[in-house]
Every structure is written in C-alpha cells, then in structure tokens.
Amino acid sequence: MEYIWHIVTSGLLIGIFISAPMGPVGMLVIQRTLNKGRRPALFTGIGAALSDITYCLLTGLGISFITDFIESKEMLLQIVGSVVLIGFAFYLFKKNPAAALKKPDVIPNSFWKDFATGFLFTVANPLILFFIIGLFARFNFLLPHFRYYHYILGYASIFGGALLWWWLITFFVNKVRAHFNVRSLWVFNRIIGAILFVMAFVGLYKGLSGYFAEI
C-alpha cells in the first residue's frame, strides 16, 4: 500500500510539474480559453498531456534497460536530477511567457484541431525528456523492483496530473476572463520555479548525503 501511495502522489506531481510551466502550450491554452471558450482550450491541454505521457513512456522504456545502474547509482541519479531541476527552475524564474503572446486567428471550433495543436506543440520540444528524467530521479519514480501494475498506475497518475492542471487552468481563466491580465502570467512561472528550487535543493542535499555516506 505504501508503494501505491508513493506512485500515485509522485505521478500526479510529475504530471502537474511537466504541464505547469507557462510555455507556448500554456499560452495557447489560455488564449483559447479567453477567445474560444473552455472546451477548445481543454482539448488543447489533453493533446499536450498525451504528448507528455508519450515522452514519459519513452523515458521509462529507456530507464528499464539500465535498472542495474539505477540500483547501484540511485544517489548519483538523485543528484543529477536535482541539478537538472535547479537549471530548469532558474529558466522558469527568469522567463516571462507573456512575450510569446500573439493574437490568435478567429477560426471555427474544431476540437480535433485543438487536440492536434496541443499535442504537436508539446511533442516538438524533445528537450522535455531531460526535465522528465530529472523528475523521475527526484521522485524515485518507477523503481526497478516495481511490478507491471505499478508502472500502469504510475503512468496513469502522470496523465491524470497533467489533465488536472489543464482543467484547473481553464476553469480559473474562464472564471476571471473579465478581469484577467495575461501579462501577469510571469507570476505562475516564478511560483513554479520557486517550488522546483526548493524541491531540487532538498533532493540535492539528500543525494549528496547518501552519496558521501556510501563512500
């Protein structure tokens, strides 16, 4: 039961943190919520979530081939993952996503097109693999001794976390659409960046402590 709780909570957090940075897809979702309504924006988020879980599956398949290395270098992986998160958190803290804002074209609603653009915008950024690897290592996600049902539950939790994030974003933006200033989006990035900084430094401390204890 302890494994199940760890997998579900870690998966949900990974899904949220993968989706939360307000990059091009985040801006697109907010634009569509403001200009086309919540449903088209939610389909865009679903497309992005599917792309994220695809990269997570690729990451998991790669990790499955080096399980022995993971078992012997767990502390080192946590250190590397934490360093990756620190770099990504710094990037988020400094970046203002409003600079990428462009007025969308007015076109008839097409949920399949909304879904496809969300997927393609996200899948076109393979560098997210490094972020996913960092999160997997930081959360000790999908350890070698897990069974197949742990993997299924883990990936389902990641997908659920991503969907939860996009549901919350579209709900919030739709509720405050009359008073929403898109340029204030940099606050989201800084909050997420600060959280990642704290998590990364805690993970780095634990990883270094464990690594030097093994020497």
MIMIGU-188888 format. One record per residue (C-alpha): x, y, z. Coordinates in steps of 0.001 Angstrom, whole numbers, plus 524288, in hexadecimal, padded with zeros to 5 digits. Layout:
BEGIN
XYZ
...
END
This chain:
BEGIN
800008000080000
80B7D808FC802D4
8105B807027F4EF
802EA80A377EF6C
80224817047F6FF
80FEB81ACA7F2CB
80D3D817AA7E481
8002F81EE07E3EB
804D882B347EAD8
811C482B817E36F
80AD8829317D67E
8010B834077D8E9
80BD783D927DCBA
81423839EF7D0EA
8087483BD97C7ED
8059D849237CDE4
813BC84DCC7CD8C
8157F8496F7BF6E
809678510C7BB53
80A6385CC07C477
81549864D17BDF5
80EB086F577B5E0
8155B86CED7A8EA
80F3686D7879B55
804F58632379E83
8011A869EC7AB23
7FF88876B07A3E8
7F7A586FE879951
7EE81869CC7A35E
7EC3A876F77A9E8
7EA3387DBD79CE5
7E018873CB798DD
7D92F874987A5F3
7D81D883547A494
7D4C0883967961E
7CDCF876CD792FA
7C8EC871BD79FF1
7CCDC867687A9B6
7CA1985B117A1DA
7D35085DE37965F
7DDEA861B47A01D
7DBC9855347A7DF
7DD4D84D0279B85
7EA118542A798FD
7EE878507E7A6AD
7EA96842487A479
7F3148420D79842
7FE72847947A001
7FC3F83D9C7AAD6
7FC8B8327D7A0F3
8096A8379479BAD
80EEB838757A97E
80B2082A6C7ACB2
8113D8260C79FD1
81E3982BFA7A3F0
81C988260B7B181
81AB2818A47AB65
826E781A877A31A
82E5881E8E7AF43
8294A812CB7B6CC
82CE9809677ABED
83A8F80EFB7ABA1
83BE480DF17BA51
837117FFCA7BA23
843467FBC97B290
84C53800E87BD2A
845AA7FC307C987
8525F7F6DE7CF0A
8589D804267CD54
84D2480A9D7D439
84E4C8017F7DFD5
85CE3803D87E141
85CAE8127E7DE4B
84FE1816CF7E480
85619821D87EC61
85DD88269E7E0AB
85192826D17D850
84A9082EB07E2BA
855BF8388A7E2B4
85581839A47D3D2
846AC83AAC7D3B8
84702845677DDEB
8513884D127D637
848B284C097C9FA
83D0A851197D1B1
844FB85C787D704
8489D860837C928
83AA485F467C472
8357C866AB7D052
83F12871D27CDA5
83A718723A7BF81
82C35872FC7C3DA
82F1B87D597CE09
83594886407C403
82C71883D27B88A
8209E88C7B7B5FD
816E8884717ADF1
80EDC8905C7AA41
81948893FA7A045
814A7888B7797D7
8068088D1C797F5
8007E88F0178A9E
7F28F8919C786DC
7ECC5884F67817A
7E59288435774B9
7D6D688350775A8
7D329875F777045
7C78E86CD37723B
7C8A78637677D9C
7CF078567B77A40
7D1D684E3F7863D
7DA50844E077E6E
7E26F850567799E
7E36B855A278775
7E7C68482F78C1D
7F197846B078101
7F7CE8540878305
7F9468518B791A1
7FFD88448678EBB
808C7849C478412
80CD4855EB78BAD
8116184D32796C7
8172D841E178F1C
81F5C84B9F7875D
8275084E37793AE
82F63841C979613
83799849007A037
82C82846037A9A1
832968386F7AAA2
83D6683E2B7B314
833518446F7BBF2
82BC78379C7BD03
838388301F7C030
83B1483A0A7CADA
82D698388B7D08D
82DF7829AB7CFD3
83AE9829B17D6FF
8369D833D57E0FB
82A4982C5A7E496
830A281EDD7E3C8
825DF81BB67DA2D
8242F80E187D43C
82EDA807227DBA1
8344F7FA497D630
82D207F1977DFEE
81FA97F6E07DC21
816247ED917D58D
80F007EFE87C8AF
802D77F51F7CF91
80B407FF277D6A6
80FBB8041A7C95E
801D3804D17C42D
7FD4880C1D7D052
808FF815357CFC1
8070E819637C1B7
7F86181AAC7C3B5
7FB2A823957CF5B
8043B82C117C71D
7F9D082D687BCB4
7EFC2830637C73A
7F87E83AD37CD2C
7FA508415A7BFFA
7EBB2841267BD4F
7E8FD846947CAE9
7F21D852097C84C
7EBB5855877BB62
7DE1D854107C160
7E1D185D677CC59
7E8128674C7C31E
7DC7C867AB7B9D5
7D300868577C552
7DA59873987CB9D
7DC4D87B6E7BF24
7CE29879737BB28
7C96D87E597C866
7D19588AB57C84B
7D17D88D4C7B9AF
7CBA589ADC7BBB8
7D6A989EFE7C4C7
7E1F2896AA7BFDA
7EECA89D2F7BC27
7F6F6893A17B442
8037089B357B717
8028A896F17C544
80592888F77C0F8
813BF88AAD7C4E7
80EFC888EE7D2EF
80B5987AD77CFAE
818EC8782F7CA6C
81F7C87E007D656
816FE876597DFCE
8199D869987D8A2
8281286D0E7D77C
8290186FDC7E61A
8226B862ED7E980
82BB385B9A7E087
83757862A67E6A3
8335085E187F445
830BF850227EFC0
83D8084FA57E840
845CC854AA7F377
83F8284B0D7FCF3
84200840087F348
84FF0844B17F10F
85297844CC7FFAC
84D118370F80179
8544D832087F58E
86161837AA7F9C5
85F89832C8807AB
85C6482513802EA
8675C8251E7F8D4
87200829168027B
86C9281F9580C88
86EE581484802C3
87CFD8187080025
END
